[in-house]
Amino acid sequence: VQLVLVYEQVPCKLSHKRINQTYEGTSPSLSLISKLIINPDIDVKAGSRIVVTRNGVQTAYKNSGHTARYFNHQEIMLELEEETA
């Protein structure tokens, strides 16, 4: 798969929410839900790879689905991209 750069240097806000998940018969685990908030005019397709640079550190995510568009912003739910070593 060849990646194509569509946008770069787009101002955004990255929000994280920690949630506890408990499944029957297992120990509780902590999950992190990440949400990207950007300009509504940016077109991000479902399944896109998104790299966010924050404080000089780059983190790669994959877009988990369609965006929620509002008048002044859009919200994109993200999944942390698995690193391959």
Secondary structure as UniProt FT lines:
FT   STRAND          13..21
FT   TURN            24..25
FT   STRAND          29..38
FT   TURN            40..41
FT   TURN            46..47
FT   STRAND          49..54
FT   TURN            55..56
FT   STRAND          57..63
FT   STRAND          68..69
FT   STRAND          74..80
//
